[in-house]
Amino acid sequence: MTSAPPTFPAYPIRGVRVLHQKQNCAPHFAEITVDFEPAAEGFRFEVAEGLTVEYEPAGDLPRFFDAVAAGIKEQLSLPEHGVVTATKVVLRQARAETFGSHELAFKIAGYLAARKALERTAAPRI
């Protein structure tokens, strides 16, 4: 008999911070802090109420936030993790810079945040 894969996360994982910075001819910059909360099923992403980010043009921010969500969702859906995604992810903090911040940088930051959260669940809890 095969058991169903575990859901992710089994418990809240808060304060997952990622600074993705790459300096070269095509620089990347994205800094985020996210919380992962257990949910009944599926994947839900939201931006914390009152989150402000000093960045111009401010109209780019929703695309950056969507990219974070896409990166997290993509990472969590990889079969090698062996989990069923049942999470609400809340973007608590974000920082962008005029030079180097773009959708790809934020997608990678989301991808890395999901990996960090998965690593935290793999470690024994004390």
N, C-alpha and C positions, 0 to 999 in steps of 0.2 A: 504494500500500500504506500503510495506516495503522499506526502503531506504537502499542503499548499505552501507556496513561498511566503515568507513573512512580509508584513506590510511595513512601509517606511514612511515616517519614522514611528517607532514603537513608543517613543516618549518625546517631549519637546526638546529641541536642540536650539538653543538661543545664542545670539551674538556671534554668528559665523561671519568673520571679517576676512575680506580678500582685498589685497592691493595688487592689481595687475598693471605692471609698468614695464614697458620695453622701449628702450631708447636706441633708435637707429634711423635710417632714412624714412621709415614708415612707423613713427612712434605709436605706442598704445598707452593709454592711461584710463583706468577705471578703479574706483575704490567703492566697495559696498559692504554693508553689514545686513545680514538677513537672519530671520528666525524661521525654523521649520516646526510646524505644529501638526500633530496627528489629526487626520480627518477621516470621515466615514469611507470615502473613496475618491479616486481621481487626483487631479492636480489643480490647485487654485493659487493664484498669485495676486497679491495686492500691495499697494504702496501705503505705508503707514500714514494715517491722517496727520496733516501738518508738516509732512516732510518738506523741507526746503533745501534747494541746492543752488548755490551761487554759480551760475553758468549762463553765458550768452552765446548763442540765442537760446532762450528758455524753451522755445518750441521744439528743440531737439530732444529734450529730456524724456518725453513719453516714448519716443523710439528707443532711447537708451534703456529705459525700464522694461520695455517689451523684449529687448534683446537679453536682458538679465533673465527674464522668465523663460525665454526660449532655450538659453544655455542650461539652466537648471533642469528643465523638463527633459531636454535631450540626454543629459548625463544620467538622470534617474531612470530613464527608459532603456538604458543599455542592458542587454540580457545577462552580461557577466556579473552584474550586481545581485541577481537572484532575488529581487524584491518586487513587491507590488506597490506602486506609488499610491499613497493615500495621505496627501499632505496639503496643508495650507502654508504657503511661503509668504512672509511679510518682509518687504524691503524697509528696513528701519533707518538706514543712513546711506547716502551716496555722495560721491565727490567726483567732479569732472573738471578737466582743464581744457582751455581753449585749444592748446596744442597737444594733440594725441588722443583726445576722447572722441570715440565714434562707436557705432553700433557693434562692430566686431570686438572691440576692447571690452565692452560691457557683456557681450555674449560669452566671451572667454571667462570673465569674472564670475558670471553665473555658473558656468561649467565647473570652475574651480571651487566655488562655494558648495555646490552639491557634492563634489568629491570629498571636501573637508567634512561635511556633515555625515557622509557615509563612513568615513574613517572613524569618526567619533563613535558611531554605533558598533563598529567592529571591535573597539577597545573595551575591555571589561570595565564595568561601572563599579565604583567603590562606594 
